[in-house]
Amino acid sequence: MEDAFGVPIDAVDDRELEGIGKIESGSDGEVAWENNAMQGPRVKQGVEKADAFRDATFNAALYWRKLYTKAETVGTETVTGHECYKVVLTPLEGNPTSHFYDKKSGLLIKTAAKRTTQMGEIEAEGFVDDYRPEGDVVAAHKLTNKFAGQEILITVEKVEFNSDLAKDRFDLPDEVKAKDQIEAAFASAGLWHVMRHIRARDRVTEAAPPLTKERDNTRDGSDNGGIPP
């Protein structure tokens, strides 16, 4: 797994998950995208796009006033042995997110939010731990993400700052670029509702169980149009 971030909201995340395969996502400052082996390339829109842009802002703590309309300290809570302040942040677009900061160190320990995904809204939690110096900056080296009944543990081996990256590091992949151009064409032609219909159809197709061989044969034939006798 490798993550790279740039200013202001450039990001790319490459990871390979057992049983799922390769998952790529990112932002070039204008388009938020994802590409995986199960669903292929897609361009994020609406709340999901807004969430992705906030996630891509690696120095979001410095610019929280621009990213959120309100920040409220609502109480205290113990998280993985840390006594924390619970701060609820309300974004310009999307659901509020709760941040839990260690009372003594001020470091972020946990985030919790309802996230908008292609398949609907899900509850997601992120745990941050094992803070260690990387040069002049203290960075977390253990990340745990929990969502939809899954738990993903990420151990960070190395963090680099102000690294020299390839000029095209944040460029859209070709397959995502093609998808974005198609959707832009639909939008400019006033056919965005057609694009939404296609997306909804694709989601239903992905969730539907495969047809049996018997049903396939019936659908291919012309005896009864697939209607049971």
C-alpha positions as CSV (number, residue, x, y, z in Angstrom):
1,M,0.0,0.0,0.0
2,E,1.2,3.5,-0.8
3,D,-0.5,6.9,-0.2
4,A,0.7,10.2,-1.6
5,F,-0.7,13.7,-0.9
6,G,-0.1,17.1,-2.5
7,V,-1.4,20.6,-2.1
8,P,-4.2,21.5,-2.0
9,I,-6.3,18.4,-2.4
10,D,-4.2,16.1,-4.6
11,A,-4.1,12.5,-3.4
12,V,-3.6,8.9,-4.6
13,D,-4.1,5.7,-2.6
14,D,-2.9,2.3,-4.0
15,R,-3.7,-0.8,-1.9
16,E,-4.1,-4.5,-2.4
17,L,-6.6,-6.4,-0.1
18,E,-6.7,-10.1,0.3
19,G,-9.8,-11.5,-1.3
20,I,-10.7,-8.2,-2.9
21,G,-7.8,-7.3,-5.1
22,K,-6.3,-4.0,-6.0
23,I,-8.1,-0.8,-5.0
24,E,-7.0,2.6,-6.3
25,S,-8.5,6.0,-5.4
26,G,-7.5,9.6,-5.6
27,S,-8.1,13.2,-6.5
28,D,-6.4,15.6,-8.9
29,G,-8.0,18.6,-7.2
30,E,-11.0,18.6,-9.6
31,V,-12.1,15.0,-9.9
32,A,-12.4,12.4,-7.2
33,W,-12.2,8.8,-8.4
34,E,-11.9,5.1,-7.6
35,N,-10.9,2.0,-9.5
36,N,-11.1,-1.5,-8.3
37,A,-11.2,-5.0,-9.7
38,M,-14.8,-5.7,-8.6
39,Q,-16.5,-2.5,-9.9
40,G,-14.1,-1.0,-12.3
41,P,-13.4,2.8,-12.7
42,R,-15.9,5.4,-11.5
43,V,-16.0,9.1,-10.8
44,K,-17.4,10.2,-7.4
45,Q,-20.1,12.8,-7.2
46,G,-22.1,14.8,-4.6
47,V,-21.4,14.0,-0.9
48,E,-19.0,11.2,-1.8
49,K,-16.9,13.6,-3.8
50,A,-17.0,16.2,-1.0
51,D,-15.9,13.5,1.5
52,A,-13.0,12.5,-0.8
53,F,-11.8,16.0,-1.2
54,R,-11.7,16.5,2.6
55,D,-9.9,13.1,3.0
56,A,-7.3,14.3,0.4
57,T,-6.6,17.5,2.4
58,F,-3.6,16.0,4.3
59,N,-3.2,19.2,6.4
60,A,-6.9,19.5,7.2
61,A,-6.2,20.3,10.8
62,L,-4.7,23.6,9.8
63,Y,-7.7,24.6,7.6
64,W,-10.6,23.2,9.6
65,R,-12.4,26.5,9.4
66,K,-12.5,26.3,5.6
67,L,-13.6,22.6,5.6
68,Y,-16.2,22.8,8.4
69,T,-19.0,25.2,9.3
70,K,-19.0,24.3,12.9
71,A,-16.8,22.5,15.5
72,E,-18.3,21.6,18.9
73,T,-16.6,19.9,21.9
74,V,-19.5,17.8,23.2
75,G,-17.9,15.7,25.9
76,T,-15.2,13.3,26.9
77,E,-14.8,9.6,26.1
78,T,-12.3,6.8,26.7
79,V,-10.9,5.4,23.5
80,T,-8.4,2.5,23.5
81,G,-7.2,3.6,26.9
82,H,-6.9,7.3,26.0
83,E,-9.0,9.9,27.8
84,C,-10.3,12.0,24.9
85,Y,-12.2,15.1,24.1
86,K,-15.0,14.4,21.6
87,V,-15.3,17.1,18.9
88,V,-18.1,17.0,16.4
89,L,-17.2,18.7,13.1
90,T,-20.0,19.7,10.6
91,P,-18.8,20.0,7.0
92,L,-20.0,22.3,4.3
93,E,-21.5,19.2,2.6
94,G,-22.0,15.7,4.0
95,N,-22.5,14.2,7.4
96,P,-20.9,15.4,10.7
97,T,-17.8,13.6,11.8
98,S,-16.6,13.0,15.4
99,H,-13.0,13.4,16.2
100,F,-11.5,12.1,19.5
101,Y,-8.4,13.9,20.7
102,D,-6.2,12.7,23.6
103,K,-6.5,15.1,26.5
104,K,-2.8,15.0,27.4
105,S,-1.1,15.0,24.0
106,G,-3.8,16.6,21.8
107,L,-3.2,13.9,19.2
108,L,-6.1,12.4,17.2
109,I,-7.0,8.9,18.4
110,K,-10.3,8.1,16.6
111,T,-12.7,9.4,13.9
112,A,-16.3,8.3,13.5
113,A,-18.8,9.2,10.8
114,K,-21.6,8.1,8.5
115,R,-20.0,7.8,5.1
116,T,-21.8,8.0,1.7
117,T,-20.7,5.2,-0.6
118,Q,-21.9,3.9,-4.0
119,M,-24.0,1.3,-2.2
120,G,-25.5,3.8,0.4
121,E,-24.5,5.1,3.8
122,I,-22.4,3.1,6.2
123,E,-21.0,3.8,9.7
124,A,-17.2,4.0,9.6
125,E,-14.6,4.3,12.4
126,G,-10.9,5.0,12.1
127,F,-8.4,4.4,15.0
128,V,-5.0,6.1,15.0
129,D,-2.1,5.0,17.2
130,D,1.6,4.4,17.5
131,Y,2.7,8.0,17.0
132,R,6.4,8.3,16.4
133,P,8.7,11.1,15.0
134,E,9.5,11.1,11.3
135,G,12.1,13.8,11.0
136,D,10.5,16.9,12.6
137,V,7.0,15.6,12.4
138,V,5.2,13.2,14.7
139,A,3.1,10.7,12.6
140,A,0.9,7.8,13.3
141,H,2.2,4.3,12.3
142,K,-0.9,2.2,13.1
143,L,-4.3,2.8,11.5
144,T,-7.4,0.6,12.0
145,N,-10.5,1.1,9.8
146,K,-13.8,-0.5,10.7
147,F,-16.8,-0.4,8.4
148,A,-19.6,-2.6,7.2
149,G,-18.6,-5.4,9.5
150,Q,-15.0,-5.4,8.3
151,E,-11.8,-4.4,10.0
152,I,-8.6,-3.4,8.1
153,L,-5.3,-2.9,10.0
154,I,-2.7,-0.8,8.4
155,T,0.9,-0.7,9.7
156,V,2.9,2.3,8.4
157,E,6.5,1.5,7.6
158,K,7.7,4.9,6.5
159,V,6.4,8.5,6.2
160,E,8.2,11.0,4.0
161,F,7.6,14.7,3.8
162,N,8.4,17.1,0.9
163,S,9.5,14.1,-1.3
164,D,10.1,14.4,-5.0
165,L,7.1,12.8,-6.8
166,A,6.6,12.2,-10.5
167,K,4.9,15.1,-12.2
168,D,2.0,12.8,-13.3
169,R,1.6,11.2,-9.8
170,F,-1.8,12.7,-9.3
171,D,-3.0,12.5,-12.9
172,L,-6.2,10.6,-13.6
173,P,-5.7,7.0,-14.8
174,D,-6.7,6.6,-18.4
175,E,-9.7,4.4,-17.6
176,V,-11.0,7.0,-15.1
177,K,-10.3,9.8,-17.5
178,A,-12.5,8.1,-20.1
179,K,-15.2,7.6,-17.6
180,D,-15.1,11.3,-16.6
181,Q,-15.3,12.4,-20.2
182,I,-18.4,10.3,-20.8
183,E,-20.1,11.6,-17.7
184,A,-19.1,15.2,-18.6
185,A,-20.7,14.7,-22.1
186,F,-23.9,13.4,-20.6
187,A,-24.0,16.4,-18.1
188,S,-23.3,19.0,-20.8
189,A,-26.1,17.5,-23.0
190,G,-28.6,17.8,-20.1
191,L,-28.7,14.0,-19.8
192,W,-27.4,13.7,-16.2
193,H,-30.6,11.8,-15.3
194,V,-29.7,9.2,-17.8
195,M,-26.3,8.8,-16.2
196,R,-27.9,8.4,-12.7
197,H,-30.2,5.7,-14.2
198,I,-27.1,3.8,-15.6
199,R,-25.4,4.0,-12.3
200,A,-28.4,2.7,-10.5
201,R,-28.7,-0.1,-13.0
202,D,-25.1,-1.0,-12.5
203,R,-25.5,-1.2,-8.7
204,V,-28.4,-3.5,-9.1
205,T,-26.5,-5.7,-11.5
206,E,-23.6,-6.0,-9.2
207,A,-25.8,-6.9,-6.2
208,A,-28.0,-9.4,-8.1
209,P,-27.3,-13.1,-7.9
210,P,-26.1,-14.8,-11.2
211,L,-28.7,-16.3,-13.4
212,T,-29.0,-20.1,-13.4
213,K,-28.2,-22.0,-16.6
214,E,-31.8,-22.9,-17.0
215,R,-32.9,-19.3,-16.9
216,D,-30.2,-18.3,-19.3
217,N,-31.4,-20.8,-21.8
218,T,-35.0,-19.6,-21.4
219,R,-34.0,-15.9,-21.8
220,D,-32.1,-16.8,-25.0
221,G,-35.0,-18.7,-26.5
222,S,-38.2,-17.2,-27.9
223,D,-40.7,-19.9,-26.7
224,N,-42.2,-17.9,-23.8
225,G,-40.1,-14.8,-23.3
226,G,-38.7,-16.1,-20.0
227,I,-42.2,-16.3,-18.4
228,P,-42.6,-19.4,-16.3
229,P,-45.4,-21.8,-17.6
